[in-house]
Amino acid sequence: MTQYLLSVHMVEGAEVPSDDVVQKMYADVDTFNAKLQAQGSWVFAGGLHPVDTATVVTAKDGDVLVTDGPFAEAKEHLGGFWVVTAPDLDAALALAAEGSAACGAPVEVRPFQDMPEA
């Protein structure tokens, strides 16, 4: 099976949902996570702190530069993610649809590169 990254994207400056809506999202994500674990698709997942907590590290020619992030100057940022296994892209897209419904945000799907045989 292929591993896929299901990345949740947040829009900076978007209207913040009410506490009740946020609590429902958390409950829905917990339910989705439990489903992933029960069906054997779960590899790892996590939510991220706001983008203003990011730090960018750039190593080049033996020098290391550390700057306040985020790296990308954009309105959309990664807010969280799931790493799942799925038999094919269609199955991964179906999981992403469930994840998007649970967290209330767009979810991008990308397959991991195959690891070369050792």
N, C-alpha and C positions, 0 to 999 in steps of 0.2 A: 504494500500500500504506500501511497505517496503522502508525505507530510505537506500541509498547507498552512500558511500564515493567514489568519483572518484578522485584519487590522481595523480597528475602530477609529474613525476620524471625527474629530470635534472641530467646530468652527469657532474661532476666537471672536468674542463679542456677541455670540448668539444669546438669545434670551435664556436665562437660567430657569429651569423648570421648578415648580413648587416642591416643597418637601414631600408632599403626598406622592407626586409623580416620581420623584427620585427614589423614594422607598419602594414603589411598585417596580421601577426599573431594576433595583438591586434584587428584589425577590424574583423577578422574571429571569435575570441573569443567573441567579443561584439555581433556579429550576433547570435552565438550559445547561449549565455546567454539570449538574447531576445527571442529566440525560447523556451528555457526552461521555461522562465517566462510566455510566452503566452500559453503554453500547460499545465501549472500548475505543472510542475516537479521541478521547482526551489525551493530550501530551502535556500541555502546560498552558496557563493563561495568567493574565495580570492586567490590572489597571494602573495607569500612570498618574503621577502628580501633575498639576498644571504646568504648561510649557515654560512659564517664567522660572521654574526651578531647574531647568536644563543647564548643563555645562558642556561645552564642546572642547574636545582634546584633539589637537592636530600634531602628529609627529612627522617630521620631515628632515632628512639630512642630519639626524642626530639631535635636532632641537625639538622641544615640546612647547607648544603654545596652548594655554588654557584660557578660554574666554567664556563669558556668560552666554548662554544659549538663548533661543534655540538656534540650530544650525541654519535651517531654512527660514527665510523671511517670507512668511505666508500667513494667510488667515486660517488655513486648515492645518491641524496638527494631529499626530498620533495620540490617542487618548487611552488606548488599551489594546489588547490583542488576545487571540487564542492561537495555539499551535495544535492542529488536529491531524489525524490520519483519516484518509478517505480513499475509496477504491478508484475514484476518478474525479474529474473536474465537476461534473454534474452533481455528484454527491456532496462535494465541497461547497458548491454554490447553494445547495439546499440547506446545508448547515449554516452558511453565512446569512441566508434569509431569516432563519430562526434567530440567529444571534443579533441581527439588525433589529428585528421586531422586539427582542428582549431588552436591548440597551437603548433603543430609540435613536440610533445614529447609523450613518452609512458604514458598511463593512467591505473592505477591499480584500480580494482573494488572490493569493500568489503561491504557486508551488515552490517548494524548496528544490534546489539543485540536487541531483543525484550525487552521492558520495562515491568517489572512485574505489574500486575493490583494492584492498590492501594486499 
